[in-house]
Amino acid sequence: MEQGLIGWSGAAAAVASAVFFALHLGRRNKDRRSYALTATVFAALAGLLGVMWWLHRAEPSVSRVETLKTGGLASASIVALYALWLNDRRRRVEEDRRDIEEQRRAIESDRQQLETRKADHDRQRVGNEQFSKAIELLGHAADQVRVGALHALAAQAEAEPARVQTVLDVLCSYLRRPFDHEDYRKGEKSAADDEDEPEAPSPRDREDTDTEERERQVRLTAQRLIAQVLRSAPRSQAPDLDLTGARLDEFALSECTIGELVLTRAKVFRSLVLTEVSLERANLDEARIRFGELNLRSVEIAGDLDLLLLSASLMLRMEDVNIGGDLILGGAELNWGGILRNVDLSGEFDCRAWLGRGLQFSGFTHRSDKPMQLEDGLKVLRGADDRITDIYDPEVLAEHNLPDPETSPRDWAEPPQAQQ
C-alpha cells in the first residue's frame, strides 16, 4: 500500500513537472521563470518519490532513512542541474546585454560622427557663402564696405587655417590692382618739377584726391591684415605671398613664416621692413623702394635672396640675417649703399650693383668657396681677421667728399629718415 502511494505520488509529480515545463517552453513573457521553477520543484519531488519507490521494490530490506537519503540525493541533483541551467542562462543574458550595449554605443558613435560631419558641412557651406559674399563686396564703391570685406576674409583665415593661403591670395590680388596717389606722383616728379609754382587744385582734382586717399586707407588695411593673418597662421603652413607688381605703402611683416615671398616689380612707397621672419625664398627683382629702405632684421632665408635690379632711394639694411642660398644684388641701385651686420651667407654673393656710398660690413660670414662677383671699379676692404669690412667705389666717395676707408676710418653716416 505504501509503495503504491509513493509510486502514484511520484508519477503525479512527474506529470506536473512535465506540464509546467511545457508551459515554460510555450510562454514568451516574464512568467517563464516561475514556470521553470515550479517544474523543477515537481521534478525534484518526482525524483525523490521515484527513487524511494524503486529502492523499496528492488531492496525491500533497505531502511526508510536510507531510502529517504538516496531520494534526497536524486532530488538535490535535479535542483543542482536547475541551478546550473539558471546560471548559464544568466551568463548568456549578460553576454547578450553587453552585445546590445556595444551595438548601442556603435550606433551612438555613428550618429555623433554624422552630426559632426553635418555640422562641418554646414559650417563649410556658411563659410563658403561668407567668403563669396566678401569677394563680391571687395568691388563695392563704398570704401567702408571694402574694409569690412577685408576684415571678414581675415577672420575666415583665422577661424579656418585651411583658408589661409586662399585669403592671402585674395588680399595680395587686391594690392596688385592698379592704384595711384598724389603722394606717389609727387615722389615720381623730378627736382625741377618740384621747384615750379604749384597750381591751385580744381574741385575735380580735390574730389579725385579724396577718392585716392580713401582707397589708400583700404589698401593700408589690406597690408595690415596680411601681416595679421601671417602671424596667426600655423608655423607649419608657411604660405606663399605673391605681390608681383603691387603698389605698397610702408609695408612691414613680423614674427611669421612665409614660403616664397615674391615682390617682383613691386613699387613700395617708404620702407619695406621684415622683422623676425622665416622664408623659403625671397624674390624682389626690379622692385622699387621710394623714400625708404629695405630693412631685414632677424630674418632666416632657407634659399636665395634675389635683389636683382632692385632700386632703393635710401639703403639696404640687414642685421642678424641668415641666408642659406645666394645673395643677388646684380644691377641693383642703392643710393645710400647698405649696412650688413651679423649676416651669414652660405651661397654666392653677386655684388655687381651700384652701391652709392658703398656697403659696410660688421660680422659678415661668407661660407661659399666661389669668389664674390663685383662691379668694375668696386673695391673690397678686409679687416685683421680677413673679414670684409667695406665694399665701395672710390670715385663715388670722392664725388661726395667722403673719406676713403682704406686711408682713414669712415664715419658711416645714417641716411635720412624715410618720408612720413
Secondary structure, DSSP 8 states (H G I E B T S, - for coil): -HHHHHHHHHHHHHHHHHHHHHHHHH--STTHHHHHHHHHHHHHHHHHHHHHHHHHHH-TTS-HHHHHHHHHHHHHHHHHHHHHHHHHHHHHHHHHHHHHHHHHHHHHHHHHHHHHHHHHHHHHHHHHHHHHHHHHHTT-SSHHHHHHHHHHHHHHHHH-GGGHHHHHHHHHHHHTS----HHHHHHHS-HHHHHS------HHHHHHHHHHHHHHHHHHHHHHHHHHHHHHS-TTT---EE-TT-EEEEEEEEEEEEEEEE-TT-EEEEEEEEEEEEEEEEE-TT-EEESS-EEEEEEEESS-EE-TT-EESS-EEEEEEEESS-EE-TT-EETT-EEEEEEEE-S-EEE-SB-TT-EEEES-EE--SS--EE-TT-EEEE-TTS-EEEEE-HHHHHHTT---TTTS------------
